[in-house]
Amino acid sequence: MRRHLPGTFLTKDLGQGNWRLSRGEPAAADIFLRGADSGATEALRVMSVSDIDIEWRDPAEWRHAAETRGQAAWHDQAVVLTMTSAARRRSIKTRSAIVHEPLGELYDVLPLVEFDARARRFWRRVFRLVRIPGGRHLLGLLARRTRGRQ
Protein backbone atom coordinates (compact mmCIF):
# COMPACT_ATOMS: atom_id res chain seq x y z
CA MET A 1 0.00 0.00 0.00
CA ARG A 2 1.27 3.47 -0.83
CA ARG A 3 0.37 6.94 0.40
CA HIS A 4 1.56 10.40 -0.62
CA LEU A 5 1.41 13.21 1.97
CA PRO A 6 2.26 16.64 0.53
CA GLY A 7 3.33 19.60 2.62
CA THR A 8 6.02 20.35 5.14
CA PHE A 9 6.40 18.21 8.26
CA LEU A 10 8.26 19.18 11.42
CA THR A 11 10.46 16.39 12.79
CA LYS A 12 10.85 15.38 16.42
CA ASP A 13 13.15 12.63 17.72
CA LEU A 14 11.35 10.58 20.37
CA GLY A 15 14.43 8.44 21.06
CA GLN A 16 15.40 4.83 20.35
CA GLY A 17 14.62 5.02 16.64
CA ASN A 18 11.16 6.56 17.14
CA TRP A 19 10.17 9.76 15.35
CA ARG A 20 7.15 12.03 15.04
CA LEU A 21 6.53 14.03 11.87
CA SER A 22 3.82 16.71 12.22
CA ARG A 23 2.04 18.80 9.60
CA GLY A 24 -0.38 21.63 10.33
CA GLU A 25 -1.44 22.61 6.81
CA PRO A 26 -3.07 21.94 4.34
CA ALA A 27 -4.70 19.37 6.64
CA ALA A 28 -3.32 18.35 10.02
CA ALA A 29 -1.51 15.01 10.07
CA ASP A 30 1.01 13.20 12.25
CA ILE A 31 3.25 10.32 11.23
CA PHE A 32 4.69 8.16 13.99
CA LEU A 33 7.72 6.08 13.02
CA ARG A 34 8.92 3.15 15.10
CA GLY A 35 12.17 1.28 14.63
CA ALA A 36 13.76 3.61 12.07
CA ASP A 37 17.08 2.47 10.63
CA SER A 38 20.39 4.21 11.36
CA GLY A 39 20.15 6.38 8.22
CA ALA A 40 16.95 7.97 9.50
CA THR A 41 18.84 10.17 11.97
CA GLU A 42 20.75 11.86 9.16
CA ALA A 43 17.64 12.30 6.99
CA LEU A 44 15.41 13.53 9.83
CA ARG A 45 18.00 15.62 11.66
CA VAL A 46 16.81 18.73 9.80
CA MET A 47 13.92 20.69 11.32
CA SER A 48 11.47 19.85 8.53
CA VAL A 49 10.92 17.44 5.66
CA SER A 50 8.41 17.65 2.85
CA ASP A 51 6.46 15.61 0.31
CA ILE A 52 6.48 12.23 2.04
CA ASP A 53 5.73 9.01 0.19
CA ILE A 54 5.04 6.01 2.40
CA GLU A 55 5.11 2.44 1.16
CA TRP A 56 3.91 -0.32 3.47
CA ARG A 57 5.43 -3.58 2.26
CA ASP A 58 4.39 -7.11 3.05
CA PRO A 59 6.76 -8.20 5.87
CA ALA A 60 7.11 -11.72 4.45
CA GLU A 61 8.32 -10.39 1.08
CA TRP A 62 10.68 -7.96 2.81
CA ARG A 63 12.23 -10.71 4.96
CA HIS A 64 12.61 -13.00 1.93
CA ALA A 65 14.35 -10.23 -0.07
CA ALA A 66 16.71 -9.54 2.87
CA GLU A 67 17.54 -13.24 3.29
CA THR A 68 18.30 -13.71 -0.41
CA ARG A 69 20.78 -10.83 -0.21
CA GLY A 70 22.39 -12.41 2.87
CA GLN A 71 21.35 -9.62 5.24
CA ALA A 72 20.53 -9.96 8.91
CA ALA A 73 17.02 -10.62 10.25
CA TRP A 74 16.88 -6.98 11.42
CA HIS A 75 15.31 -6.28 8.07
CA ASP A 76 11.84 -7.06 9.26
CA GLN A 77 11.18 -3.39 8.52
CA ALA A 78 8.06 -3.21 6.44
CA VAL A 79 7.82 0.51 5.67
CA VAL A 80 9.85 2.72 3.35
CA LEU A 81 9.52 6.51 3.57
CA THR A 82 10.78 8.68 0.74
CA MET A 83 10.91 12.39 1.47
CA THR A 84 12.57 15.66 0.54
CA SER A 85 15.08 16.54 3.22
CA ALA A 86 17.69 19.31 2.93
CA ALA A 87 16.73 19.88 -0.74
CA ARG A 88 17.25 16.25 -1.84
CA ARG A 89 15.14 13.08 -1.95
CA ARG A 90 16.00 10.49 0.68
CA SER A 91 14.57 7.13 1.67
CA ILE A 92 14.54 5.58 5.11
CA LYS A 93 13.36 2.19 6.34
CA THR A 94 11.35 1.69 9.49
CA ARG A 95 9.48 -1.13 11.20
CA SER A 96 6.16 0.69 11.31
CA ALA A 97 4.59 3.99 10.33
CA ILE A 98 1.26 5.17 11.67
CA VAL A 99 -0.47 8.06 9.94
CA HIS A 100 -2.93 9.98 12.12
CA GLU A 101 -5.27 12.39 10.35
CA PRO A 102 -7.98 13.86 12.59
CA LEU A 103 -11.41 14.08 10.98
CA GLY A 104 -12.88 17.45 11.90
CA GLU A 105 -16.44 16.71 10.77
CA LEU A 106 -16.62 13.10 11.89
CA TYR A 107 -19.94 13.48 13.71
CA ASP A 108 -21.54 15.21 10.72
CA VAL A 109 -21.18 12.09 8.58
CA LEU A 110 -22.14 9.50 11.23
CA PRO A 111 -25.78 8.34 11.28
CA LEU A 112 -26.64 9.40 14.84
CA VAL A 113 -29.91 8.41 16.52
CA GLU A 114 -32.71 10.96 16.59
CA PHE A 115 -35.77 10.83 18.80
CA ASP A 116 -39.23 10.83 17.24
CA ALA A 117 -41.87 13.39 18.33
CA ARG A 118 -43.36 11.15 21.06
CA ALA A 119 -39.95 10.42 22.62
CA ARG A 120 -38.98 14.13 22.57
CA ARG A 121 -42.28 15.02 24.28
CA PHE A 122 -41.73 12.31 26.92
CA TRP A 123 -38.18 13.47 27.79
CA ARG A 124 -39.24 17.13 27.78
CA ARG A 125 -41.92 16.27 30.40
CA VAL A 126 -39.48 14.26 32.51
CA PHE A 127 -36.95 17.12 32.60
CA ARG A 128 -39.69 19.65 33.43
CA LEU A 129 -40.90 17.40 36.26
CA VAL A 130 -37.39 17.08 37.71
CA ARG A 131 -36.97 20.87 37.80
CA ILE A 132 -40.00 21.60 40.00
CA PRO A 133 -39.63 21.28 43.81
CA GLY A 134 -40.33 17.68 44.84
CA GLY A 135 -40.36 16.53 41.22
CA ARG A 136 -37.46 14.18 41.71
CA HIS A 137 -39.25 12.36 44.49
CA LEU A 138 -42.46 12.14 42.43
CA LEU A 139 -40.50 10.75 39.49
CA GLY A 140 -38.84 8.21 41.82
CA LEU A 141 -42.25 7.08 43.11
CA LEU A 142 -43.55 6.69 39.55
CA ALA A 143 -40.47 4.70 38.53
CA ARG A 144 -40.76 2.35 41.54
CA ARG A 145 -44.48 1.84 40.89
CA THR A 146 -43.94 0.81 37.25
CA ARG A 147 -40.99 -1.42 38.17
CA GLY A 148 -43.26 -3.62 40.29
CA ARG A 149 -45.75 -4.15 37.42
CA GLN A 150 -43.26 -5.87 35.15
C-alpha positions in Angstrom: 0.0 0.0 0.0 1.3 3.5 -0.8 0.4 6.9 0.4 1.6 10.4 -0.6 1.4 13.2 2.0 2.3 16.6 0.5 3.3 19.6 2.6 6.0 20.4 5.1 6.4 18.2 8.3 8.3 19.2 11.4 10.5 16.4 12.8 10.9 15.4 16.4 13.2 12.6 17.7 11.4 10.6 20.4 14.4 8.4 21.1 15.4 4.8 20.4 14.6 5.0 16.6 11.2 6.6 17.1 10.2 9.8 15.4 7.2 12.0 15.0 6.5 14.0 11.9 3.8 16.7 12.2 2.0 18.8 9.6 -0.4 21.6 10.3 -1.4 22.6 6.8 -3.1 21.9 4.3 -4.7 19.4 6.6 -3.3 18.4 10.0 -1.5 15.0 10.1 1.0 13.2 12.3 3.3 10.3 11.2 4.7 8.2 14.0 7.7 6.1 13.0 8.9 3.1 15.1 12.2 1.3 14.6 13.8 3.6 12.1 17.1 2.5 10.6 20.4 4.2 11.4 20.2 6.4 8.2 17.0 8.0 9.5 18.8 10.2 12.0 20.7 11.9 9.2 17.6 12.3 7.0 15.4 13.5 9.8 18.0 15.6 11.7 16.8 18.7 9.8 13.9 20.7 11.3 11.5 19.8 8.5 10.9 17.4 5.7 8.4 17.7 2.8 6.5 15.6 0.3 6.5 12.2 2.0 5.7 9.0 0.2 5.0 6.0 2.4 5.1 2.4 1.2 3.9 -0.3 3.5 5.4 -3.6 2.3 4.4 -7.1 3.1 6.8 -8.2 5.9 7.1 -11.7 4.5 8.3 -10.4 1.1 10.7 -8.0 2.8 12.2 -10.7 5.0 12.6 -13.0 1.9 14.4 -10.2 -0.1 16.7 -9.5 2.9 17.5 -13.2 3.3 18.3 -13.7 -0.4 20.8 -10.8 -0.2 22.4 -12.4 2.9 21.4 -9.6 5.2 20.5 -10.0 8.9 17.0 -10.6 10.2 16.9 -7.0 11.4 15.3 -6.3 8.1 11.8 -7.1 9.3 11.2 -3.4 8.5 8.1 -3.2 6.4 7.8 0.5 5.7 9.8 2.7 3.4 9.5 6.5 3.6 10.8 8.7 0.7 10.9 12.4 1.5 12.6 15.7 0.5 15.1 16.5 3.2 17.7 19.3 2.9 16.7 19.9 -0.7 17.2 16.3 -1.8 15.1 13.1 -2.0 16.0 10.5 0.7 14.6 7.1 1.7 14.5 5.6 5.1 13.4 2.2 6.3 11.3 1.7 9.5 9.5 -1.1 11.2 6.2 0.7 11.3 4.6 4.0 10.3 1.3 5.2 11.7 -0.5 8.1 9.9 -2.9 10.0 12.1 -5.3 12.4 10.4 -8.0 13.9 12.6 -11.4 14.1 11.0 -12.9 17.4 11.9 -16.4 16.7 10.8 -16.6 13.1 11.9 -19.9 13.5 13.7 -21.5 15.2 10.7 -21.2 12.1 8.6 -22.1 9.5 11.2 -25.8 8.3 11.3 -26.6 9.4 14.8 -29.9 8.4 16.5 -32.7 11.0 16.6 -35.8 10.8 18.8 -39.2 10.8 17.2 -41.9 13.4 18.3 -43.4 11.1 21.1 -40.0 10.4 22.6 -39.0 14.1 22.6 -42.3 15.0 24.3 -41.7 12.3 26.9 -38.2 13.5 27.8 -39.2 17.1 27.8 -41.9 16.3 30.4 -39.5 14.3 32.5 -37.0 17.1 32.6 -39.7 19.6 33.4 -40.9 17.4 36.3 -37.4 17.1 37.7 -37.0 20.9 37.8 -40.0 21.6 40.0 -39.6 21.3 43.8 -40.3 17.7 44.8 -40.4 16.5 41.2 -37.5 14.2 41.7 -39.2 12.4 44.5 -42.5 12.1 42.4 -40.5 10.8 39.5 -38.8 8.2 41.8 -42.2 7.1 43.1 -43.5 6.7 39.6 -40.5 4.7 38.5 -40.8 2.4 41.5 -44.5 1.8 40.9 -43.9 0.8 37.2 -41.0 -1.4 38.2 -43.3 -3.6 40.3 -45.7 -4.2 37.4 -43.3 -5.9 35.1 
